[in-house]
Amino acid sequence: MSRLLGKGLVLAAVVALLPTAAGQAQVPDKFTNLKVLPKDISREDLVNTMKGFALGLGVRCQFCHVGEGDDLSTFDFASDAMEHKQVAREMLLMTMEINRKFIAKIAEEEKDSRVRCMTCHRGKEEPTLDMN
């Protein structure tokens, strides 16, 4: 029963993070200051990556980006002013390296076995070592 409840909570979190048509329109067409993600990343891939961060840490855009509220058109996504954005870049580099160096060598299905934010954070701002 608790597994069913857990799956329902995850589904609810994903649905809550899905952008509305208005939210999608607020995502910039051109991305600047990409230091870890590919400079030619598609809008869809960037949005999906950000959704993964938000779900993995249980946060919203303003956790890493300068801005308040839900109006993404007021956010300064390129700004490096937020410390969490700097930490996110380091964590992304770390997970990419783990996946490339270790997981790819031992996993038959790399995509299903890779390390993600959720692997350690489990929906919390701070990673947890509780493996239960």
N, CA, C and O atoms as a printed pandas DataFrame, in Angstrom:
     atom_number atom_name residue_name chain_id  residue_number  x_coord  y_coord  z_coord
0              1         N          MET        A               1    0.817   -1.195    0.000
1              2        CA          MET        A               1    0.000    0.000    0.000
2              3         C          MET        A               1    0.864    1.264    0.000
3              4         O          MET        A               1    0.550    2.238   -0.683
4              5         N          SER        A               2    1.987    1.238    0.794
5              6        CA          SER        A               2    2.837    2.426    0.851
6              7         C          SER        A               2    3.539    2.668   -0.485
7              8         O          SER        A               2    3.810    3.814   -0.842
8              9         N          ARG        A               3    3.836    1.594   -1.228
9             10        CA          ARG        A               3    4.439    1.766   -2.554
10            11         C          ARG        A               3    3.464    2.461   -3.498
11            12         O          ARG        A               3    3.862    3.321   -4.284
12            13         N          LEU        A               4    2.200    2.091   -3.421
13            14        CA          LEU        A               4    1.179    2.725   -4.251
14            15         C          LEU        A               4    1.057    4.201   -3.892
15            16         O          LEU        A               4    0.951    5.048   -4.779
16            17         N          LEU        A               5    1.071    4.510   -2.613
17            18        CA          LEU        A               5    1.007    5.894   -2.160
18            19         C          LEU        A               5    2.231    6.655   -2.648
19            20         O          LEU        A               5    2.111    7.789   -3.113
20            21         N          GLY        A               6    3.409    6.041   -2.546
21            22        CA          GLY        A               6    4.642    6.674   -3.007
22            23         C          GLY        A               6    4.601    6.968   -4.488
23            24         O          GLY        A               6    5.020    8.044   -4.915
24            25         N          LYS        A               7    4.098    6.023   -5.292
25            26        CA          LYS        A               7    3.983    6.239   -6.736
26            27         C          LYS        A               7    2.998    7.358   -7.035
27            28         O          LYS        A               7    3.206    8.139   -7.963
28            29         N          GLY        A               8    1.938    7.439   -6.260
29            30        CA          GLY        A               8    0.960    8.498   -6.442
30            31         C          GLY        A               8    1.548    9.866   -6.124
31            32         O          GLY        A               8    1.260   10.847   -6.811
32            33         N          LEU        A               9    2.376    9.931   -5.077
33            34        CA          LEU        A               9    3.021   11.196   -4.728
34            35         C          LEU        A               9    4.009   11.626   -5.801
35            36         O          LEU        A               9    4.092   12.809   -6.133
36            37         N          VAL        A              10    4.757   10.674   -6.346
37            38        CA          VAL        A              10    5.696   10.995   -7.420
38            39         C          VAL        A              10    4.936   11.498   -8.641
39            40         O          VAL        A              10    5.336   12.483   -9.261
40            41         N          LEU        A              11    3.844   10.825   -8.988
41            42        CA          LEU        A              11    3.035   11.257  -10.130
42            43         C          LEU        A              11    2.476   12.656   -9.895
43            44         O          LEU        A              11    2.475   13.486  -10.804
44            45         N          ALA        A              12    2.007   12.917   -8.698
45            46        CA          ALA        A              12    1.471   14.246   -8.384
46            47         C          ALA        A              12    2.558   15.307   -8.501
47            48         O          ALA        A              12    2.305   16.408   -8.989
48            49         N          ALA        A              13    3.775   14.977   -8.051
49            50        CA          ALA        A              13    4.888   15.929   -8.146
50            51         C          ALA        A              13    5.239   16.213   -9.599
51            52         O          ALA        A              13    5.500   17.359   -9.965
52            53         N          VAL        A              14    5.246   15.182  -10.421
53            54        CA          VAL        A              14    5.561   15.364  -11.840
54            55         C          VAL        A              14    4.504   16.231  -12.507
55            56         O          VAL        A              14    4.836   17.144  -13.262
56            57         N          VAL        A              15    3.244   15.955  -12.234
57            58        CA          VAL        A              15    2.162   16.735  -12.825
58            59         C          VAL        A              15    2.264   18.194  -12.376
59            60         O          VAL        A              15    2.036   19.104  -13.173
60            61         N          ALA        A              16    2.606   18.420  -11.108
61            62        CA          ALA        A              16    2.732   19.791  -10.604
62            63         C          ALA        A              16    3.859   20.543  -11.288
63            64         O          ALA        A              16    3.803   21.767  -11.413
64            65         N          LEU        A              17    4.883   19.822  -11.733
65            66        CA          LEU        A              17    6.021   20.459  -12.380
66            67         C          LEU        A              17    5.838   20.669  -13.872
67            68         O          LEU        A              17    6.612   21.396  -14.495
68            69         N          LEU        A              18    4.826   20.041  -14.449
69            70        CA          LEU        A              18    4.608   20.207  -15.880
70            71         C          LEU        A              18    4.201   21.642  -16.179
71            72         O          LEU        A              18    3.285   22.181  -15.557
72            73         N          PRO        A              19    4.886   22.256  -17.133
73            74        CA          PRO        A              19    4.535   23.646  -17.420
74            75         C          PRO        A              19    3.223   23.751  -18.168
75            76         O          PRO        A              19    2.858   22.871  -18.947
76            77         N          THR        A              20    2.529   24.833  -17.920
77            78        CA          THR        A              20    1.323   25.122  -18.687
78            79         C          THR        A              20    1.775   25.727  -20.008
79            80         O          THR        A              20    2.964   25.981  -20.200
80            81         N          ALA        A              21    0.844   25.956  -20.909
81            82        CA          ALA        A              21    1.201   26.602  -22.176
82            83         C          ALA        A              21    1.824   27.960  -21.899
83            84         O          ALA        A              21    2.772   28.353  -22.578
84            85         N          ALA        A              22    1.307   28.683  -20.913
85            86        CA          ALA        A              22    1.874   29.988  -20.562
86            87         C          ALA        A              22    3.278   29.819  -20.006
87            88         O          ALA        A              22    4.163   30.620  -20.309
88            89         N          GLY        A              23    3.496   28.782  -19.193
89            90        CA          GLY        A              23    4.813   28.523  -18.627
90            91         C          GLY        A              23    5.832   28.206  -19.701
91            92         O          GLY        A              23    6.971   28.669  -19.629
92            93         N          GLN        A              24    5.444   27.427  -20.692
93            94        CA          GLN        A              24    6.349   27.105  -21.794
94            95         C          GLN        A              24    6.723   28.364  -22.551
95            96         O          GLN        A              24    7.869   28.512  -22.976
96            97         N          ALA        A              25    5.773   29.277  -22.727
97            98        CA          ALA        A              25    6.044   30.505  -23.464
98            99         C          ALA        A              25    7.052   31.375  -22.723
99           100         O          ALA        A              25    7.702   32.216  -23.345
100          101         N          GLN        A              26    7.200   31.199  -21.417
101          102        CA          GLN        A              26    8.120   31.999  -20.619
102          103         C          GLN        A              26    9.558   31.481  -20.689
103          104         O          GLN        A              26   10.485   32.178  -20.276
104          105         N          VAL        A              27    9.751   30.285  -21.198
105          106        CA          VAL        A              27   11.096   29.736  -21.323
106          107         C          VAL        A              27   11.777   30.440  -22.494
107          108         O          VAL        A              27   11.237   30.475  -23.599
108          109         N          PRO        A              28   12.965   31.002  -22.253
109          110        CA          PRO        A              28   13.638   31.733  -23.335
110          111         C          PRO        A              28   13.885   30.854  -24.562
111          112         O          PRO        A              28   14.037   29.637  -24.447
112          113         N          ASP        A              29   13.921   31.482  -25.730
113          114        CA          ASP        A              29   14.229   30.761  -26.964
114          115         C          ASP        A              29   15.725   30.535  -27.111
115          116         O          ASP        A              29   16.156   29.543  -27.698
116          117         N          LYS        A              30   16.514   31.460  -26.575
117          118        CA          LYS        A              30   17.966   31.363  -26.675
118          119         C          LYS        A              30   18.543   31.255  -25.274
119          120         O          LYS        A              30   18.138   31.986  -24.370
120          121         N          PHE        A              31   19.488   30.345  -25.096
121          122        CA          PHE        A              31   20.073   30.125  -23.778
122          123         C          PHE        A              31   21.484   30.692  -23.745
123          124         O          PHE        A              31   22.264   30.516  -24.681
124          125         N          THR        A              32   21.796   31.374  -22.655
125          126        CA          THR        A              32   23.130   31.936  -22.482
126          127         C          THR        A              32   23.720   31.427  -21.178
127          128         O          THR        A              32   22.994   30.995  -20.283
128          129         N          ASN        A              33   25.015   31.481  -21.080
129          130        CA          ASN        A              33   25.742   31.101  -19.870
130          131         C          ASN        A              33   25.621   29.619  -19.540
131          132         O          ASN        A              33   25.640   29.245  -18.368
132          133         N          LEU        A              34   25.499   28.777  -20.549
133          134        CA          LEU        A              34   25.516   27.336  -20.317
134          135         C          LEU        A              34   26.977   26.909  -20.180
135          136         O          LEU        A              34   27.755   27.034  -21.125
136          137         N          LYS        A              35   27.342   26.408  -19.006
137          138        CA          LYS        A              35   28.733   26.031  -18.748
138          139         C          LYS        A              35   28.939   24.532  -18.668
139          140         O          LYS        A              35   30.052   24.051  -18.877
140          141         N          VAL        A              36   27.893   23.789  -18.371
141          142        CA          VAL        A              36   28.001   22.331  -18.273
142          143         C          VAL        A              36   27.121   21.660  -19.323
143          144         O          VAL        A              36   27.566   20.741  -20.011
144          145         N          LEU        A              37   25.901   22.105  -19.447
145          146        CA          LEU        A              37   24.995   21.548  -20.447
146          147         C          LEU        A              37   25.453   21.980  -21.837
147          148         O          LEU        A              37   26.067   23.037  -21.983
148          149         N          PRO        A              38   25.165   21.183  -22.848
149          150        CA          PRO        A              38   25.599   21.528  -24.212
150          151         C          PRO        A              38   25.035   22.876  -24.661
151          152         O          PRO        A              38   23.865   23.176  -24.423
152          153         N          LYS        A              39   25.852   23.665  -25.293
153          154        CA          LYS        A              39   25.441   24.991  -25.763
154          155         C          LYS        A              39   24.323   24.908  -26.800
155          156         O          LYS        A              39   23.549   25.851  -26.959
156          157         N          ASP        A              40   24.239   23.774  -27.506
157          158        CA          ASP        A              40   23.203   23.598  -28.527
158          159         C          ASP        A              40   22.040   22.728  -28.037
159          160         O          ASP        A              40   21.308   22.160  -28.847
160          161         N          ILE        A              41   21.869   22.623  -26.730
161          162        CA          ILE        A              41   20.784   21.815  -26.169
162          163         C          ILE        A              41   19.439   22.362  -26.661
163          164         O          ILE        A              41   19.243   23.574  -26.756
164          165         N          SER        A              42   18.533   21.454  -26.965
165          166        CA          SER        A              42   17.208   21.888  -27.417
166          167         C          SER        A              42   16.420   22.443  -26.234
167          168         O          SER        A              42   16.700   22.130  -25.077
168          169         N          ARG        A              43   15.457   23.248  -26.543
169          170        CA          ARG        A              43   14.586   23.823  -25.516
170          171         C          ARG        A              43   13.911   22.706  -24.713
171          172         O          ARG        A              43   13.853   22.752  -23.485
172          173         N          GLU        A              44   13.408   21.710  -25.431
173          174        CA          GLU        A              44   12.731   20.588  -24.774
174          175         C          GLU        A              44   13.672   19.844  -23.829
175          176         O          GLU        A              44   13.290   19.513  -22.707
176          177         N          ASP        A              45   14.896   19.582  -24.279
177          178        CA          ASP        A              45   15.853   18.868  -23.427
178          179         C          ASP        A              45   16.256   19.699  -22.212
179          180         O          ASP        A              45   16.422   19.159  -21.118
180          181         N          LEU        A              46   16.414   21.000  -22.399
181          182        CA          LEU        A              46   16.769   21.853  -21.270
182          183         C          LEU        A              46   15.632   21.897  -20.251
183          184         O          LEU        A              46   15.872   21.783  -19.049
184          185         N          VAL        A              47   14.412   22.059  -20.717
185          186        CA          VAL        A              47   13.259   22.086  -19.811
186          187         C          VAL        A              47   13.145   20.746  -19.073
187          188         O          VAL        A              47   12.909   20.729  -17.865
188          189         N          ASN        A              48   13.307   19.638  -19.777
189          190        CA          ASN        A              48   13.239   18.328  -19.132
190          191         C          ASN        A              48   14.361   18.144  -18.111
191          192         O          ASN        A              48   14.146   17.547  -17.057
192          193         N          THR        A              49   15.542   18.649  -18.414
193          194        CA          THR        A              49   16.661   18.582  -17.462
194          195         C          THR        A              49   16.325   19.378  -16.209
195          196         O          THR        A              49   16.549   18.906  -15.094
196          197         N          MET        A              50   15.793   20.576  -16.382
197          198        CA          MET        A              50   15.432   21.407  -15.230
198          199         C          MET        A              50   14.313   20.757  -14.409
199          200         O          MET        A              50   14.321   20.832  -13.180
200          201         N          LYS        A              51   13.364   20.129  -15.077
201          202        CA          LYS        A              51   12.300   19.403  -14.361
202          203         C          LYS        A              51   12.900   18.275  -13.529
203          204         O          LYS        A              51   12.464   18.024  -12.405
204          205         N          GLY        A              52   13.907   17.592  -14.090
205          206        CA          GLY        A              52   14.575   16.530  -13.348
206          207         C          GLY        A              52   15.251   17.057  -12.096
207          208         O          GLY        A              52   15.186   16.428  -11.039
208          209         N          PHE        A              53   15.909   18.224  -12.209
209          210        CA          PHE        A              53   16.529   18.839  -11.038
210          211         C          PHE        A              53   15.461   19.173   -9.999
211          212         O          PHE        A              53   15.616   18.868   -8.816
212          213         N          ALA        A              54   14.376   19.803  -10.451
213          214        CA          ALA        A              54   13.317   20.217   -9.538
214          215         C          ALA        A              54   12.688   19.027   -8.825
215          216         O          ALA        A              54   12.453   19.076   -7.618
216          217         N          LEU        A              55   12.420   17.972   -9.562
217          218        CA          LEU        A              55   11.826   16.779   -8.961
218          219         C          LEU        A              55   12.818   16.081   -8.034
219          220         O          LEU        A              55   12.453   15.643   -6.943
220          221         N          GLY        A              56   14.056   15.979   -8.466
221          222        CA          GLY        A              56   15.076   15.295   -7.670
222          223         C          GLY        A              56   15.345   15.960   -6.341
223          224         O          GLY        A              56   15.665   15.288   -5.361
224          225         N          LEU        A              57   15.217   17.292   -6.297
225          226        CA          LEU        A              57   15.505   18.041   -5.079
226          227         C          LEU        A              57   14.256   18.609   -4.409
227          228         O          LEU        A              57   14.339   19.190   -3.327
228          229         N          GLY        A              58   13.106   18.442   -5.048
229          230        CA          GLY        A              58   11.874   18.972   -4.471
230          231         C          GLY        A              58   11.874   20.494   -4.390
231          232         O          GLY        A              58   11.384   21.065   -3.415
232          233         N          VAL        A              59   12.425   21.158   -5.416
233          234        CA          VAL        A              59   12.540   22.612   -5.406
234          235         C          VAL        A              59   11.877   23.215   -6.639
235          236         O          VAL        A              59   11.403   22.499   -7.520
236          237         N          ARG        A              60   11.854   24.529   -6.685
237          238        CA          ARG        A              60   11.328   25.254   -7.840
238          239         C          ARG        A              60   12.468   26.070   -8.457
239          240         O          ARG        A              60   13.589   26.048   -7.949
240          241         N          CYS        A              61   12.195   26.775   -9.526
241          242        CA          CYS        A              61   13.211   27.507  -10.301
242          243         C          CYS        A              61   14.040   28.456   -9.444
243          244         O          CYS        A              61   15.253   28.551   -9.630
244          245         N          GLN        A              62   13.396   29.168   -8.498
245          246        CA          GLN        A              62   14.086   30.175   -7.712
246          247         C          GLN        A              62   15.115   29.591   -6.746
247          248         O          GLN        A              62   15.851   30.344   -6.108
248          249         N          PHE        A              63   15.180   28.291   -6.629
249          250        CA          PHE        A              63   16.209   27.659   -5.801
250          251         C          PHE        A              63   17.587   27.906   -6.407
251          252         O          PHE        A              63   18.556   28.096   -5.673
252          253         N          CYS        A              64   17.687   27.906   -7.733
253          254        CA          CYS        A              64   18.967   28.107   -8.420
254          255         C          CYS        A              64   19.022   29.385   -9.250
255          256         O          CYS        A              64   20.108   29.869   -9.570
256          257         N          HIS        A              65   17.870   29.929   -9.598
257          258        CA          HIS        A              65   17.824   31.065  -10.507
258          259         C          HIS        A              65   17.279   32.314   -9.821
259          260         O          HIS        A              65   16.440   32.228   -8.924
260          261         N          VAL        A              66   17.769   33.478  -10.257
261          262        CA          VAL        A              66   17.334   34.761   -9.714
262          263         C          VAL        A              66   15.932   35.060  -10.239
263          264         O          VAL        A              66   15.719   35.197  -11.444
264          265         N          GLY        A              67   14.991   35.156   -9.319
265          266        CA          GLY        A              67   13.609   35.440   -9.670
266          267         C          GLY        A              67   12.690   34.983   -8.556
267          268         O          GLY        A              67   13.087   34.222   -7.674
268          269         N          GLU        A              68   11.452   35.460   -8.608
269          270        CA          GLU        A              68   10.475   35.089   -7.587
270          271         C          GLU        A              68    9.142   34.786   -8.237
271          272         O          GLU        A              68    8.817   35.314   -9.301
272          273         N          GLY        A              69    8.379   33.933   -7.588
273          274        CA          GLY        A              69    7.039   33.615   -8.065
274          275         C          GLY        A              69    7.055   32.654   -9.239
275          276         O          GLY        A              69    8.040   31.955   -9.477
276          277         N          ASP        A              70    5.954   32.632   -9.966
277          278        CA          ASP        A              70    5.781   31.691  -11.071
278          279         C          ASP        A              70    5.951   32.320  -12.449
279          280         O          ASP        A              70    5.915   31.614  -13.457
280          281         N          ASP        A              71    6.136   33.636  -12.507
281          282        CA          ASP        A              71    6.288   34.300  -13.794
282          283         C          ASP        A              71    7.746   34.187  -14.240
283          284         O          ASP        A              71    8.585   35.016  -13.885
284          285         N          LEU        A              72    8.031   33.143  -15.026
285          286        CA          LEU        A              72    9.406   32.864  -15.437
286          287         C          LEU        A              72    9.984   33.952  -16.332
287          288         O          LEU        A              72   11.203   34.041  -16.481
288          289         N          SER        A              73    9.135   34.778  -16.927
289          290        CA          SER        A              73    9.643   35.844  -17.795
290          291         C          SER        A              73   10.402   36.903  -16.995
291          292         O          SER        A              73   11.148   37.695  -17.570
292          293         N          THR        A              74   10.216   36.921  -15.675
293          294        CA          THR        A              74   10.922   37.886  -14.831
294          295         C          THR        A              74   12.238   37.335  -14.293
295          296         O          THR        A              74   12.974   38.064  -13.628
296          297         N          PHE        A              75   12.552   36.075  -14.559
297          298        CA          PHE        A              75   13.755   35.435  -14.038
298          299         C          PHE        A              75   14.982   35.791  -14.877
299          300         O          PHE        A              75   14.890   35.973  -16.091
300          301         N          ASP        A              76   16.118   35.885  -14.214
301          302        CA          ASP        A              76   17.399   36.067  -14.893
302          303         C          ASP        A              76   18.105   34.716  -14.865
303          304         O          ASP        A              76   18.936   34.459  -13.994
304          305         N          PHE        A              77   17.771   33.862  -15.818
305          306        CA          PHE        A              77   18.308   32.501  -15.843
306          307         C          PHE        A              77   19.819   32.470  -16.074
307          308         O          PHE        A              77   20.485   31.531  -15.637
308          309         N          ALA        A              78   20.364   33.463  -16.742
309          310        CA          ALA        A              78   21.802   33.482  -17.040
310          311         C          ALA        A              78   22.647   33.886  -15.836
311          312         O          ALA        A              78   23.843   33.597  -15.802
312          313         N          SER        A              79   22.055   34.537  -14.864
313          314        CA          SER        A              79   22.801   35.028  -13.712
314          315         C          SER        A              79   23.440   33.883  -12.923
315          316         O          SER        A              79   22.852   32.815  -12.756
316          317         N          ASP        A              80   24.650   34.137  -12.449
317          318        CA          ASP        A              80   25.352   33.181  -11.591
318          319         C          ASP        A              80   25.304   33.609  -10.124
319          320         O          ASP        A              80   26.100   33.127   -9.318
320          321         N          ALA        A              81   24.396   34.493   -9.771
321          322        CA          ALA        A              81   24.336   35.053   -8.423
322          323         C          ALA        A              81   23.941   34.040   -7.349
323          324         O          ALA        A              81   24.306   34.198   -6.184
324          325         N          MET        A              82   23.210   33.018   -7.727
325          326        CA          MET        A              82   22.724   32.055   -6.729
326          327         C          MET        A              82   23.762   30.950   -6.490
327          328         O          MET        A              82   24.219   30.299   -7.429
328          329         N          GLU        A              83   24.117   30.753   -5.238
329          330        CA          GLU        A              83   25.098   29.721   -4.888
330          331         C          GLU        A              83   24.615   28.323   -5.291
331          332         O          GLU        A              83   25.414   27.485   -5.709
332          333         N          HIS        A              84   23.313   28.076   -5.166
333          334        CA          HIS        A              84   22.792   26.758   -5.531
334          335         C          HIS        A              84   23.042   26.435   -7.006
335          336         O          HIS        A              84   23.206   25.268   -7.361
336          337         N          LYS        A              85   23.072   27.447   -7.858
337          338        CA          LYS        A              85   23.351   27.210   -9.275
338          339         C          LYS        A              85   24.785   26.716   -9.451
339          340         O          LYS        A              85   25.046   25.822  -10.257
340          341         N          GLN        A              86   25.711   27.304   -8.694
341          342        CA          GLN        A              86   27.109   26.877   -8.751
342          343         C          GLN        A              86   27.244   25.428   -8.261
343          344         O          GLN        A              86   27.951   24.621   -8.864
344          345         N          VAL        A              87   26.568   25.122   -7.182
345          346        CA          VAL        A              87   26.605   23.762   -6.627
346          347         C          VAL        A              87   25.971   22.787   -7.618
347          348         O          VAL        A              87   26.473   21.679   -7.808
348          349         N          ALA        A              88   24.879   23.193   -8.244
349          350        CA          ALA        A              88   24.205   22.318   -9.212
350          351         C          ALA        A              88   25.139   21.963  -10.363
351          352         O          ALA        A              88   25.149   20.821  -10.822
352          353         N          ARG        A              89   25.913   22.916  -10.825
353          354        CA          ARG        A              89   26.866   22.628  -11.900
354          355         C          ARG        A              89   27.892   21.595  -11.456
355          356         O          ARG        A              89   28.207   20.668  -12.202
356          357         N          GLU        A              90   28.411   21.752  -10.250
357          358        CA          GLU        A              90   29.397   20.791   -9.735
358          359         C          GLU        A              90   28.776   19.401   -9.580
359          360         O          GLU        A              90   29.401   18.391   -9.905
360          361         N          MET        A              91   27.553   19.363   -9.084
361          362        CA          MET        A              91   26.873   18.081   -8.902
362          363         C          MET        A              91   26.589   17.427  -10.258
363          364         O          MET        A              91   26.702   16.209  -10.399
364          365         N          LEU        A              92   26.224   18.228  -11.240
365          366        CA          LEU        A              92   25.977   17.706  -12.579
366          367         C          LEU        A              92   27.257   17.125  -13.172
367          368         O          LEU        A              92   27.231   16.047  -13.766
368          369         N          LEU        A              93   28.369   17.828  -13.015
369          370        CA          LEU        A              93   29.655   17.300  -13.494
370          371         C          LEU        A              93   29.995   15.988  -12.790
371          372         O          LEU        A              93   30.482   15.048  -13.419
372          373         N          MET        A              94   29.737   15.929  -11.485
373          374        CA          MET        A              94   30.017   14.718  -10.719
374          375         C          MET        A              94   29.181   13.538  -11.228
375          376         O          MET        A              94   29.717   12.453  -11.456
376          377         N          THR        A              95   27.881   13.742  -11.407
377          378        CA          THR        A              95   27.029   12.639  -11.853
378          379         C          THR        A              95   27.369   12.212  -13.278
379          380         O          THR        A              95   27.308   11.028  -13.610
380          381         N          MET        A              96   27.729   13.185  -14.117
381          382        CA          MET        A              96   28.128   12.833  -15.487
382          383         C          MET        A              96   29.387   11.959  -15.468
383          384         O          MET        A              96   29.495   10.991  -16.222
384          385         N          GLU        A              97   30.314   12.308  -14.615
385          386        CA          GLU        A              97   31.564   11.547  -14.510
386          387         C          GLU        A              97   31.310   10.145  -13.946
387          388         O          GLU        A              97   31.872    9.168  -14.442
388          389         N          ILE        A              98   30.489   10.046  -12.938
389          390        CA          ILE        A              98   30.149    8.732  -12.374
390          391         C          ILE        A              98   29.496    7.866  -13.443
391          392         O          ILE        A              98   29.854    6.701  -13.613
392          393         N          ASN        A              99   28.545    8.437  -14.154
393          394        CA          ASN        A              99   27.844    7.669  -15.189
394          395         C          ASN        A              99   28.777    7.251  -16.316
395          396         O          ASN        A              99   28.689    6.127  -16.810
396          397         N          ARG        A             100   29.667    8.144  -16.725
397          398        CA          ARG        A             100   30.582    7.851  -17.835
398          399         C          ARG        A             100   31.666    6.862  -17.425
399          400         O          ARG        A             100   31.954    5.914  -18.155
400          401         N          LYS        A             101   32.262    7.080  -16.266
401          402        CA          LYS        A             101   33.404    6.265  -15.852
402          403         C          LYS        A             101   33.022    4.920  -15.262
403          404         O          LYS        A             101   33.699    3.920  -15.499
404          405         N          PHE        A             102   31.955    4.892  -14.505
405          406        CA          PHE        A             102   31.647    3.691  -13.744
406          407         C          PHE        A             102   30.383    2.975  -14.202
407          408         O          PHE        A             102   30.425    1.789  -14.529
408          409         N          ILE        A             103   29.273    3.679  -14.227
409          410        CA          ILE        A             103   28.002    3.036  -14.540
410          411         C          ILE        A             103   28.014    2.455  -15.946
411          412         O          ILE        A             103   27.547    1.335  -16.155
412          413         N          ALA        A             104   28.538    3.195  -16.907
413          414        CA          ALA        A             104   28.561    2.717  -18.293
414          415         C          ALA        A             104   29.363    1.428  -18.431
415          416         O          ALA        A             104   29.101    0.632  -19.333
416          417         N          LYS        A             105   30.324    1.214  -17.561
417          418        CA          LYS        A             105   31.170    0.017  -17.632
418          419         C          LYS        A             105   30.519   -1.212  -17.012
419          420         O          LYS        A             105   30.870   -2.340  -17.355
420          421         N          ILE        A             106   29.575   -1.002  -16.105
421          422        CA          ILE        A             106   29.002   -2.157  -15.411
422          423         C          ILE        A             106   27.537   -2.427  -15.741
423          424         O          ILE        A             106   27.031   -3.518  -15.477
424          425         N          ALA        A             107   26.861   -1.443  -16.315
425          426        CA          ALA        A             107   25.430   -1.599  -16.553
426          427         C          ALA        A             107   25.146   -1.954  -18.009
427          428         O          ALA        A             107   25.696   -1.354  -18.932
428          429         N          GLU        A             108   24.287   -2.930  -18.187
429          430        CA          GLU        A             108   23.882   -3.301  -19.541
430          431         C          GLU        A             108   22.988   -2.225  -20.148
431          432         O          GLU        A             108   23.150   -1.871  -21.316
432          433         N          GLU        A             109   22.068   -1.714  -19.384
433          434        CA          GLU        A             109   21.162   -0.652  -19.829
434          435         C          GLU        A             109   21.557    0.627  -19.113
435          436         O          GLU        A             109   21.031    0.925  -18.040
436          437         N          GLU        A             110   22.471    1.382  -19.689
437          438        CA          GLU        A             110   23.006    2.571  -19.041
438          439         C          GLU        A             110   21.924    3.569  -18.653
439          440         O          GLU        A             110   21.966    4.135  -17.561
440          441         N          LYS        A             111   20.963    3.787  -19.532
441          442        CA          LYS        A             111   19.935    4.791  -19.265
442          443         C          LYS        A             111   19.149    4.471  -17.994
443          444         O          LYS        A             111   18.839    5.380  -17.224
444          445         N          ASP        A             112   18.829    3.224  -17.763
445          446        CA          ASP        A             112   18.045    2.848  -16.594
446          447         C          ASP        A             112   18.880    2.780  -15.320
447          448         O          ASP        A             112   18.333    2.826  -14.218
448          449         N          SER        A             113   20.195    2.671  -15.460
449          450        CA          SER        A             113   21.066    2.472  -14.312
450          451         C          SER        A             113   21.825    3.716  -13.888
451          452         O          SER        A             113   22.534    3.687  -12.883
452          453         N          ARG        A             114   21.696    4.793  -14.619
453          454        CA          ARG        A             114   22.540    5.954  -14.350
454          455         C          ARG        A             114   22.175    6.658  -13.042
455          456         O          ARG        A             114   21.053    6.561  -12.544
456          457         N          VAL        A             115   23.147    7.354  -12.520
457          458        CA          VAL        A             115   22.966    8.165  -11.324
458          459         C          VAL        A             115   22.284    9.462  -11.737
459          460         O          VAL        A             115   22.640   10.082  -12.739
460          461         N          ARG        A             116   21.305    9.853  -10.948
461          462        CA          ARG        A             116   20.562   11.096  -11.189
462          463         C          ARG        A             116   20.486   11.863   -9.878
463          464         O          ARG        A             116   20.913   11.360   -8.839
464          465         N          CYS        A             117   19.953   13.058   -9.919
465          466        CA          CYS        A             117   19.771   13.844   -8.693
466          467         C          CYS        A             117   18.970   13.046   -7.655
467          468         O          CYS        A             117   19.308   13.019   -6.472
468          469         N          MET        A             118   17.902   12.399   -8.132
469          470        CA          MET        A             118   17.007   11.652   -7.257
470          471         C          MET        A             118   17.725   10.499   -6.545
471          472         O          MET        A             118   17.302   10.082   -5.467
472          473         N          THR        A             119   18.799    9.988   -7.137
473          474        CA          THR        A             119   19.523    8.862   -6.552
474          475         C          THR        A             119   19.943    9.165   -5.121
475          476         O          THR        A             119   19.795    8.321   -4.238
476          477         N          CYS        A             120   20.458   10.347   -4.889
477          478        CA          CYS        A             120   20.922   10.726   -3.552
478          479         C          CYS        A             120   19.990   11.700   -2.836
479          480         O          CYS        A             120   19.819   11.621   -1.620
480          481         N          HIS        A             121   19.398   12.605   -3.581
481          482        CA          HIS        A             121   18.569   13.639   -2.951
482          483         C          HIS        A             121   17.189   13.131   -2.568
483          484         O          HIS        A             121   16.640   13.547   -1.548
484          485         N          ARG        A             122   16.632   12.255   -3.356
485          486        CA          ARG        A             122   15.321   11.663   -3.068
486          487         C          ARG        A             122   14.243   12.690   -2.763
487          488         O          ARG        A             122   13.457   12.541   -1.828
488          489         N          GLY        A             123   14.229   13.744   -3.586
489          490        CA          GLY        A             123   13.212   14.773   -3.435
490          491         C          GLY        A             123   13.494   15.790   -2.344
491          492         O          GLY        A             123   12.614   16.581   -2.004
492          493         N          LYS        A             124   14.698   15.789   -1.787
493          494        CA          LYS        A             124   15.065   16.716   -0.712
494          495         C          LYS        A             124   16.177   17.648   -1.191
495          496         O          LYS        A             124   16.981   17.276   -2.046
496          497         N          GLU        A             125   16.218   18.850   -0.643
497          498        CA          GLU        A             125   17.255   19.811   -1.022
498          499         C          GLU        A             125   18.654   19.296   -0.718
499          500         O          GLU        A             125   19.585   19.553   -1.481
500          501         N          GLU        A             126   18.813   18.579    0.375
501          502        CA          GLU        A             126   20.100   18.022    0.763
502          503         C          GLU        A             126   20.093   16.517    0.507
503          504         O          GLU        A             126   19.092   15.851    0.772
504          505         N          PRO        A             127   21.201   15.976   -0.006
505          506        CA          PRO        A             127   21.238   14.523   -0.246
506          507         C          PRO        A             127   21.127   13.768    1.087
507          508         O          PRO        A             127   21.519   14.271    2.140
508          509         N          THR        A             128   20.595   12.579    1.011
509          510        CA          THR        A             128   20.442   11.763    2.199
510          511         C          THR        A             128   21.270   10.498    2.063
511          512         O          THR        A             128   21.393    9.941    0.972
512          513         N          LEU        A             129   21.828   10.053    3.157
513          514        CA          LEU        A             129   22.601    8.818    3.159
514          515         C          LEU        A             129   21.762    7.632    3.610
515          516         O          LEU        A             129   22.225    6.492    3.578
516          517         N          ASP        A             130   20.531    7.898    4.030
517          518        CA          ASP        A             130   19.629    6.824    4.456
518          519         C          ASP        A             130   19.254    5.975    3.255
519          520         O          ASP        A             130   18.564    6.454    2.355
520          521         N          MET        A             131   19.690    4.736    3.223
521          522        CA          MET        A             131   19.473    3.861    2.074
522          523         C          MET        A             131   18.224    3.000    2.240
523          524         O          MET        A             131   18.013    2.087    1.442
524          525         N          ASN        A             132   17.409    3.249    3.224
525          526        CA          ASN        A             132   16.195    2.443    3.443
526          527         C          ASN        A             132   15.012    3.024    2.732
527          528         O          ASN        A             132   13.914    2.473    2.809
